[in-house]
Amino acid sequence: MLDKGKLDHLNHELKSINSRVLPSVKNPDDWINDGVDCQILKPSKNWQKGKLRMKVSLEFCPDEPKSPLDEFRGR
C-alpha cells in the first residue's frame, strides 16, 4: 500500500512529467535495443526498477477487391 511518503513521491513524479513526449536519452536506439532505466508502480506494490524497451509492429492489410456478386450474396 502507499503510505504518505510514497504517495508524495508518486505525486511529485507525476507532476514532473508534464508532457506526453518520451523522455530523451543519450542514444535514441536504447529505446529499442537495450531499453532505458525506469521505475514502475504496480497496484498494491512498491516501485520496481527495470528497463523499458519499445517494440514496434507494422502489418500490411491488402484491400480486398469487391466482387459484383457480393451484392447478391448479402440478400
PyMOL commands that place a pseudoatom at each C-alpha (Angstrom):
pseudoatom trace, name=CA, resn=MET, resi=1, chain=A, elem=C, hetatm=0, pos=[0.000, 0.000, 0.000]
pseudoatom trace, name=CA, resn=LEU, resi=2, chain=A, elem=C, hetatm=0, pos=[1.053, 3.597, -0.455]
pseudoatom trace, name=CA, resn=ASP, resi=3, chain=A, elem=C, hetatm=0, pos=[1.964, 5.473, 2.679]
pseudoatom trace, name=CA, resn=LYS, resi=4, chain=A, elem=C, hetatm=0, pos=[2.121, 9.274, 2.716]
pseudoatom trace, name=CA, resn=GLY, resi=5, chain=A, elem=C, hetatm=0, pos=[5.805, 9.362, 1.744]
pseudoatom trace, name=CA, resn=LYS, resi=6, chain=A, elem=C, hetatm=0, pos=[5.320, 7.073, -1.248]
pseudoatom trace, name=CA, resn=LEU, resi=7, chain=A, elem=C, hetatm=0, pos=[2.178, 8.925, -2.273]
pseudoatom trace, name=CA, resn=ASP, resi=8, chain=A, elem=C, hetatm=0, pos=[4.060, 12.240, -2.124]
pseudoatom trace, name=CA, resn=HIS, resi=9, chain=A, elem=C, hetatm=0, pos=[6.831, 10.700, -4.253]
pseudoatom trace, name=CA, resn=LEU, resi=10, chain=A, elem=C, hetatm=0, pos=[4.257, 9.471, -6.797]
pseudoatom trace, name=CA, resn=ASN, resi=11, chain=A, elem=C, hetatm=0, pos=[2.585, 12.891, -6.949]
pseudoatom trace, name=CA, resn=HIS, resi=12, chain=A, elem=C, hetatm=0, pos=[5.969, 14.583, -7.414]
pseudoatom trace, name=CA, resn=GLU, resi=13, chain=A, elem=C, hetatm=0, pos=[6.907, 12.209, -10.253]
pseudoatom trace, name=CA, resn=LEU, resi=14, chain=A, elem=C, hetatm=0, pos=[3.548, 12.647, -11.974]
pseudoatom trace, name=CA, resn=LYS, resi=15, chain=A, elem=C, hetatm=0, pos=[3.786, 16.446, -11.754]
pseudoatom trace, name=CA, resn=SER, resi=16, chain=A, elem=C, hetatm=0, pos=[7.315, 16.382, -13.205]
pseudoatom trace, name=CA, resn=ILE, resi=17, chain=A, elem=C, hetatm=0, pos=[6.025, 14.514, -16.281]
pseudoatom trace, name=CA, resn=ASN, resi=18, chain=A, elem=C, hetatm=0, pos=[4.088, 17.414, -17.720]
pseudoatom trace, name=CA, resn=SER, resi=19, chain=A, elem=C, hetatm=0, pos=[4.364, 16.126, -21.265]
pseudoatom trace, name=CA, resn=ARG, resi=20, chain=A, elem=C, hetatm=0, pos=[3.264, 13.149, -23.319]
pseudoatom trace, name=CA, resn=VAL, resi=21, chain=A, elem=C, hetatm=0, pos=[6.664, 13.140, -25.032]
pseudoatom trace, name=CA, resn=LEU, resi=22, chain=A, elem=C, hetatm=0, pos=[9.020, 10.286, -24.221]
pseudoatom trace, name=CA, resn=PRO, resi=23, chain=A, elem=C, hetatm=0, pos=[11.971, 11.399, -22.107]
pseudoatom trace, name=CA, resn=SER, resi=24, chain=A, elem=C, hetatm=0, pos=[15.135, 11.936, -24.092]
pseudoatom trace, name=CA, resn=VAL, resi=25, chain=A, elem=C, hetatm=0, pos=[18.102, 9.630, -23.689]
pseudoatom trace, name=CA, resn=LYS, resi=26, chain=A, elem=C, hetatm=0, pos=[21.685, 9.979, -24.881]
pseudoatom trace, name=CA, resn=ASN, resi=27, chain=A, elem=C, hetatm=0, pos=[21.238, 7.275, -27.509]
pseudoatom trace, name=CA, resn=PRO, resi=28, chain=A, elem=C, hetatm=0, pos=[17.725, 7.029, -29.039]
pseudoatom trace, name=CA, resn=ASP, resi=29, chain=A, elem=C, hetatm=0, pos=[18.487, 3.450, -30.151]
pseudoatom trace, name=CA, resn=ASP, resi=30, chain=A, elem=C, hetatm=0, pos=[18.416, 2.479, -26.462]
pseudoatom trace, name=CA, resn=TRP, resi=31, chain=A, elem=C, hetatm=0, pos=[14.605, 2.635, -26.567]
pseudoatom trace, name=CA, resn=ILE, resi=32, chain=A, elem=C, hetatm=0, pos=[14.648, -0.306, -28.998]
pseudoatom trace, name=CA, resn=ASN, resi=33, chain=A, elem=C, hetatm=0, pos=[17.847, -2.216, -28.215]
pseudoatom trace, name=CA, resn=ASP, resi=34, chain=A, elem=C, hetatm=0, pos=[18.881, -2.175, -24.564]
pseudoatom trace, name=CA, resn=GLY, resi=35, chain=A, elem=C, hetatm=0, pos=[15.925, -0.327, -23.062]
pseudoatom trace, name=CA, resn=VAL, resi=36, chain=A, elem=C, hetatm=0, pos=[16.076, 2.698, -20.774]
pseudoatom trace, name=CA, resn=ASP, resi=37, chain=A, elem=C, hetatm=0, pos=[16.144, 2.707, -16.993]
pseudoatom trace, name=CA, resn=CYS, resi=38, chain=A, elem=C, hetatm=0, pos=[12.792, 3.340, -15.377]
pseudoatom trace, name=CA, resn=GLN, resi=39, chain=A, elem=C, hetatm=0, pos=[10.643, 2.640, -12.347]
pseudoatom trace, name=CA, resn=ILE, resi=40, chain=A, elem=C, hetatm=0, pos=[7.098, 1.318, -12.426]
pseudoatom trace, name=CA, resn=LEU, resi=41, chain=A, elem=C, hetatm=0, pos=[4.486, 1.327, -9.700]
pseudoatom trace, name=CA, resn=LYS, resi=42, chain=A, elem=C, hetatm=0, pos=[2.347, -1.788, -9.602]
pseudoatom trace, name=CA, resn=PRO, resi=43, chain=A, elem=C, hetatm=0, pos=[-1.003, -1.682, -7.780]
pseudoatom trace, name=CA, resn=SER, resi=44, chain=A, elem=C, hetatm=0, pos=[-0.588, -2.584, -4.090]
pseudoatom trace, name=CA, resn=LYS, resi=45, chain=A, elem=C, hetatm=0, pos=[3.196, -2.919, -4.595]
pseudoatom trace, name=CA, resn=ASN, resi=46, chain=A, elem=C, hetatm=0, pos=[6.292, -0.751, -4.258]
pseudoatom trace, name=CA, resn=TRP, resi=47, chain=A, elem=C, hetatm=0, pos=[8.211, 0.956, -7.038]
pseudoatom trace, name=CA, resn=GLN, resi=48, chain=A, elem=C, hetatm=0, pos=[10.108, -1.596, -9.130]
pseudoatom trace, name=CA, resn=LYS, resi=49, chain=A, elem=C, hetatm=0, pos=[13.244, -0.664, -11.060]
pseudoatom trace, name=CA, resn=GLY, resi=50, chain=A, elem=C, hetatm=0, pos=[13.833, -2.074, -14.518]
pseudoatom trace, name=CA, resn=LYS, resi=51, chain=A, elem=C, hetatm=0, pos=[14.215, -1.225, -18.175]
pseudoatom trace, name=CA, resn=LEU, resi=52, chain=A, elem=C, hetatm=0, pos=[11.604, -0.004, -20.623]
pseudoatom trace, name=CA, resn=ARG, resi=53, chain=A, elem=C, hetatm=0, pos=[12.051, -1.209, -24.181]
pseudoatom trace, name=CA, resn=MET, resi=54, chain=A, elem=C, hetatm=0, pos=[9.937, -0.163, -27.166]
pseudoatom trace, name=CA, resn=LYS, resi=55, chain=A, elem=C, hetatm=0, pos=[8.694, -2.659, -29.743]
pseudoatom trace, name=CA, resn=VAL, resi=56, chain=A, elem=C, hetatm=0, pos=[7.047, -1.549, -32.971]
pseudoatom trace, name=CA, resn=SER, resi=57, chain=A, elem=C, hetatm=0, pos=[4.888, -3.783, -35.125]
pseudoatom trace, name=CA, resn=LEU, resi=58, chain=A, elem=C, hetatm=0, pos=[3.680, -2.973, -38.636]
pseudoatom trace, name=CA, resn=GLU, resi=59, chain=A, elem=C, hetatm=0, pos=[1.145, -5.021, -40.560]
pseudoatom trace, name=CA, resn=PHE, resi=60, chain=A, elem=C, hetatm=0, pos=[0.062, -4.675, -44.183]
pseudoatom trace, name=CA, resn=CYS, resi=61, chain=A, elem=C, hetatm=0, pos=[-3.597, -5.442, -44.928]
pseudoatom trace, name=CA, resn=PRO, resi=62, chain=A, elem=C, hetatm=0, pos=[-4.271, -5.510, -48.677]
pseudoatom trace, name=CA, resn=ASP, resi=63, chain=A, elem=C, hetatm=0, pos=[-7.591, -4.214, -49.938]
pseudoatom trace, name=CA, resn=GLU, resi=64, chain=A, elem=C, hetatm=0, pos=[-9.983, -6.968, -50.921]
pseudoatom trace, name=CA, resn=PRO, resi=65, chain=A, elem=C, hetatm=0, pos=[-11.410, -6.442, -54.403]
pseudoatom trace, name=CA, resn=LYS, resi=66, chain=A, elem=C, hetatm=0, pos=[-15.198, -6.254, -54.416]
pseudoatom trace, name=CA, resn=SER, resi=67, chain=A, elem=C, hetatm=0, pos=[-17.000, -8.845, -56.447]
pseudoatom trace, name=CA, resn=PRO, resi=68, chain=A, elem=C, hetatm=0, pos=[-20.135, -7.865, -58.368]
pseudoatom trace, name=CA, resn=LEU, resi=69, chain=A, elem=C, hetatm=0, pos=[-21.758, -10.923, -56.752]
pseudoatom trace, name=CA, resn=ASP, resi=70, chain=A, elem=C, hetatm=0, pos=[-21.248, -9.572, -53.174]
pseudoatom trace, name=CA, resn=GLU, resi=71, chain=A, elem=C, hetatm=0, pos=[-24.429, -7.539, -53.505]
pseudoatom trace, name=CA, resn=PHE, resi=72, chain=A, elem=C, hetatm=0, pos=[-26.478, -10.680, -54.228]
pseudoatom trace, name=CA, resn=ARG, resi=73, chain=A, elem=C, hetatm=0, pos=[-24.763, -12.773, -51.515]
pseudoatom trace, name=CA, resn=GLY, resi=74, chain=A, elem=C, hetatm=0, pos=[-25.813, -10.286, -48.842]
pseudoatom trace, name=CA, resn=ARG, resi=75, chain=A, elem=C, hetatm=0, pos=[-29.522, -10.791, -49.582]
for i in range(1, 75): cmd.bond("trace and resi %d" % i, "trace and resi %d" % (i + 1))
show_as sticks, trace
zoom trace
